[in-house]
């Protein structure tokens, strides 16, 4: 009888927690909609006073940036809300990393705090990586610490070649923005390799490719060791994170599978965006201050310019191509690593 009552209260408590999360996730959607409507509809004179921008061209660029920013935030807030409303409590716990990352991407602070609180309460000490030997083994295998064979080195060399070929195409064939940047194709094979092999393989491929890419990079795009590190080396090794972000990888067509791929791509692109902002502020804006748009600070120019390059040109292509490739290659990962290594 006591056990029945305890289970009843557990079920009731779980229902309250889930409904709290569902209600809270509506708040950022409303806020993003309000900001989006205001940004798009405010008169130029009012917006100019609010943003302290007098140049009409710069004001329109800033309006476009704010509209894109609010649109991206709204999309992730809606994805979080849909995921939350269709899931059950067990799924809410099983996909904890997805919910945490979606709440971060949508700047949903309330749900982020709620998620961390609930997950920390539900987490058992024996399930942590420090106590669970199976999880420790899986962690190191995802990183790539295992016995490698000839196949492993050959596939890295193959993907280095593909990455260099795509880097040449984007540098000399595809159109470029006035101050550098455009559609970055080179990240696609790096993400795929890290996914089907390991993070270490993805990092090695990115590091080698960035060093060899010096042969193809147009003159003037590398002006110091820091510009190479922040514009090429770190961005090209960042896709190795895909090896750790497989979550529950399958080749099915479930909603949560596509969410996993979306989270993987947007996380990698956000970190690349961060590196390139640092490069713009620390290197390019210092050496070429006249290239900054009039009325913009160095930081604001870096945010807007790299947002155009990363999220308007590169990210949509990666978000389309990578999930298609990974869904087809998921059986390769499952058969070679999950079955062969026993996890």
C-alpha positions in Angstrom: 0.0 0.0 0.0 2.8 2.4 0.9 4.6 1.6 -2.3 1.4 2.3 -4.3 1.0 5.7 -2.6 4.7 6.5 -3.2 4.4 5.6 -6.9 1.2 7.8 -7.2 3.0 10.8 -5.7 6.0 10.2 -8.0 3.8 10.1 -11.0 2.0 13.2 -9.8 5.3 15.1 -9.2 6.6 14.1 -12.6 3.4 15.4 -14.2 3.8 18.7 -12.4 7.4 19.1 -13.4 6.7 18.3 -17.1 3.7 20.8 -17.2 5.9 23.5 -15.5 8.5 23.0 -18.3 5.8 23.1 -20.9 4.3 26.4 -19.7 7.6 28.1 -19.1 8.8 27.4 -22.7 6.0 29.5 -24.1 7.6 32.7 -22.5 10.6 33.0 -24.9 8.4 32.4 -27.9 6.2 35.4 -27.0 9.3 37.5 -26.2 11.0 36.7 -29.5 7.8 37.4 -31.4 7.4 40.8 -29.7 11.0 41.8 -30.4 10.8 40.5 -34.0 7.6 42.6 -34.7 9.0 45.7 -33.1 12.4 45.4 -34.9 10.7 44.9 -38.3 8.0 47.6 -37.8 9.7 50.4 -35.9 10.3 53.6 -38.0 13.9 54.3 -38.9 14.0 57.5 -36.8 13.0 55.7 -33.7 15.3 52.7 -34.3 18.2 55.1 -35.0 17.7 56.8 -31.6 17.5 53.5 -29.8 20.6 52.1 -31.4 22.5 55.4 -31.7 23.2 54.8 -35.4 22.9 57.7 -37.8 24.0 56.1 -41.0 21.1 54.8 -43.0 23.0 51.9 -44.5 24.4 50.8 -41.2 21.0 51.1 -39.6 19.5 48.8 -42.2 22.3 46.3 -41.7 21.7 46.4 -37.9 17.9 45.9 -38.4 18.6 42.9 -40.6 21.0 41.5 -38.0 18.4 41.9 -35.2 15.7 40.3 -37.4 17.9 37.3 -38.2 19.0 37.0 -34.5 15.4 37.1 -33.3 14.3 34.6 -36.0 17.0 32.1 -35.0 16.1 32.5 -31.4 12.4 32.0 -32.2 13.1 28.9 -34.2 15.0 27.3 -31.4 12.4 28.4 -28.8 9.7 26.7 -31.0 11.8 23.6 -31.4 12.3 23.4 -27.6 8.5 23.9 -27.0 7.5 21.2 -29.6 10.1 18.8 -28.1 8.8 19.5 -24.6 5.1 19.2 -25.4 5.4 15.9 -27.3 7.7 14.1 -24.9 6.9 12.0 -21.8 8.8 12.3 -18.5 11.1 9.4 -19.3 12.0 10.9 -22.7 12.5 14.3 -20.9 15.2 12.6 -18.7 16.8 10.5 -21.5 17.3 13.4 -23.8 18.6 15.8 -21.2 21.5 17.0 -23.3 19.2 18.0 -26.1 16.9 19.9 -23.9 19.8 21.7 -22.2 21.4 22.7 -25.5 18.1 23.9 -27.0 17.4 26.0 -24.0 20.9 27.6 -24.3 20.5 28.2 -28.1 17.1 29.9 -27.5 18.4 31.9 -24.5 15.7 30.2 -22.4 17.2 30.9 -19.0 14.1 29.8 -17.0 13.9 26.3 -18.7 17.7 26.0 -18.5 17.7 26.5 -14.7 14.7 24.1 -14.4 16.4 21.4 -16.5 19.7 21.6 -14.6 17.8 21.4 -11.3 15.6 18.4 -12.3 18.5 16.5 -14.0 20.8 17.0 -11.0 18.0 15.6 -8.7 17.3 12.6 -10.9 21.0 11.8 -11.5 22.2 8.8 -9.5 25.9 8.7 -8.4 26.5 5.3 -10.0 25.4 6.7 -13.4 28.1 9.4 -13.5 31.1 8.9 -15.7 33.3 8.9 -12.6 31.6 5.8 -11.2 30.3 3.9 -14.2 33.1 2.0 -16.0 31.0 1.4 -19.1 30.5 5.1 -19.5 34.2 5.7 -19.0 35.0 3.1 -21.7 32.5 4.7 -24.1 33.9 8.2 -23.4 37.4 7.2 -24.4 36.2 5.3 -27.4 34.2 8.3 -28.6 37.4 10.3 -28.2 39.3 7.8 -30.3 41.5 6.2 -27.7 41.5 2.6 -29.0 43.6 0.4 -31.2 43.7 1.8 -34.7 44.1 -0.2 -37.9 45.2 0.6 -41.4 41.6 1.6 -42.3 41.6 4.3 -39.7 44.7 6.1 -41.2 43.4 5.6 -44.7 40.0 7.2 -44.0 41.7 10.2 -42.3 43.9 10.7 -45.4 40.9 10.3 -47.7 39.0 13.0 -45.8 42.0 15.3 -45.7 42.0 15.1 -49.5 38.2 15.8 -49.7 38.6 18.8 -47.3 41.4 20.3 -49.3 39.5 19.9 -52.5 36.5 21.7 -51.0 38.7 24.4 -49.5 40.2 25.1 -53.0 36.7 25.3 -54.5 35.5 27.8 -51.8 38.6 29.9 -52.1 38.9 30.2 -55.9 35.6 29.2 -57.5 32.8 30.3 -55.2 32.1 34.0 -54.6 33.6 35.7 -51.6 32.5 38.5 -49.3 34.4 41.8 -49.7 36.5 41.3 -46.5 36.7 37.5 -46.8 34.4 34.7 -46.0 31.6 33.0 -47.9 30.2 29.5 -48.2 32.5 27.3 -46.2 32.3 23.8 -47.7 35.4 22.4 -45.8 33.5 21.8 -42.6 31.2 19.1 -44.1 33.7 16.3 -44.4 35.3 17.1 -41.0 31.9 16.8 -39.3 31.2 13.5 -41.1 34.6 12.0 -40.2 34.3 12.9 -36.5 30.8 11.3 -36.5 31.6 8.0 -38.2 35.1 7.5 -36.6 36.0 9.6 -33.5 36.7 13.0 -32.2 40.4 12.4 -32.4 40.3 11.4 -36.0 38.2 14.6 -36.8 40.7 16.7 -34.9 43.7 15.2 -36.7 42.0 15.6 -40.1 41.1 19.2 -39.4 44.6 20.1 -38.1 46.4 18.5 -41.1 43.9 20.1 -43.5 44.4 23.5 -42.0 48.2 23.3 -42.3 48.1 22.0 -45.9 45.4 24.5 -46.8 48.0 27.3 -46.5 49.1 26.2 -50.0 45.6 27.2 -51.4 44.6 30.2 -49.3 44.7 33.4 -51.2 47.4 35.9 -50.4 46.4 38.5 -47.8 44.0 36.2 -45.9 46.8 35.1 -43.4 48.5 38.1 -42.0 49.8 36.7 -38.7 50.1 33.4 -36.8 47.0 34.5 -34.8 45.0 35.0 -37.9 45.9 31.5 -39.0 45.0 30.0 -35.7 41.7 31.8 -35.2 40.5 31.8 -38.9 41.7 28.3 -40.0 43.2 26.0 -37.3 40.6 26.3 -34.6 37.6 26.5 -36.9 38.8 23.4 -38.8 39.4 21.4 -35.7 36.1 22.4 -34.0 34.0 19.9 -36.1 35.7 17.1 -34.0 33.0 17.8 -31.4 30.6 15.8 -33.6 32.3 12.7 -32.3 31.0 13.5 -28.8 27.5 14.7 -29.9 26.1 11.5 -31.4 23.6 11.2 -28.5 21.3 8.2 -29.3 22.4 7.8 -33.0 20.0 5.9 -35.3 19.1 6.0 -39.0 15.4 6.3 -38.3 13.1 9.3 -39.2 12.0 10.2 -35.7 11.6 13.8 -34.7 14.3 13.6 -32.0 16.8 12.2 -34.5 16.6 15.3 -36.6 16.8 17.5 -33.5 20.0 15.7 -32.6 21.5 16.5 -36.0 20.3 20.1 -35.8 21.9 20.5 -32.3 25.2 19.0 -33.6 25.4 21.4 -36.5 24.4 24.6 -34.7 26.8 23.9 -31.8 29.7 23.5 -34.1 28.8 26.6 -36.1 28.4 28.7 -33.0 31.9 27.8 -31.8 33.3 28.6 -35.3 31.4 31.9 -35.2 33.1 32.6 -31.8 36.6 32.0 -33.2 36.0 34.2 -36.1 34.7 37.0 -34.0 37.8 36.8 -31.9 39.9 36.9 -35.1 38.1 40.0 -36.4 38.4 41.9 -33.1 42.0 40.8 -32.1 43.6 40.8 -35.5 41.7 42.3 -38.5 40.1 45.3 -36.8 43.5 46.3 -35.2 45.4 46.1 -38.5 42.7 47.4 -40.8 40.5 49.7 -38.8 39.3 51.5 -41.9 37.5 48.4 -43.0 35.0 48.7 -40.1 31.6 50.0 -41.3 31.0 53.6 -40.3 29.0 53.9 -37.1 30.0 50.4 -35.9 32.3 49.5 -33.1 34.9 46.8 -33.7 32.9 44.2 -31.7 29.6 45.1 -33.4 31.1 44.9 -36.9 32.7 41.5 -36.0 29.3 40.2 -34.8 27.3 41.3 -37.8 29.9 40.5 -40.6 30.7 37.0 -39.3 27.0 36.3 -38.7 26.4 36.9 -42.4 29.3 34.6 -43.3 28.6 31.8 -40.9 24.8 31.7 -40.5 23.4 33.1 -43.7 25.8 31.4 -46.1 27.5 28.4 -44.5 25.1 27.1 -41.8 22.0 26.5 -44.0 24.1 24.3 -46.4 25.6 22.3 -43.6 22.3 21.8 -41.9 20.9 20.3 -45.1 23.8 18.2 -46.3 25.2 16.8 -43.0 21.9 15.2 -41.7 21.4 13.5 -45.0 25.0 12.1 -45.0 24.9 11.1 -41.3 21.5 9.3 -41.6 23.0 7.2 -44.4 26.3 6.6 -42.5 24.6 5.9 -39.1 24.7 2.1 -39.8 28.5 2.4 -40.4 28.9 3.9 -36.9 26.5 1.4 -35.3 28.0 -1.7 -36.9 31.7 -0.8 -36.6 31.8 0.8 -33.2 28.7 -0.1 -31.2 28.8 -3.8 -32.0 32.6 -4.2 -32.5 33.5 -2.4 -29.3 30.5 -3.6 -27.4 28.8 -0.4 -26.3 
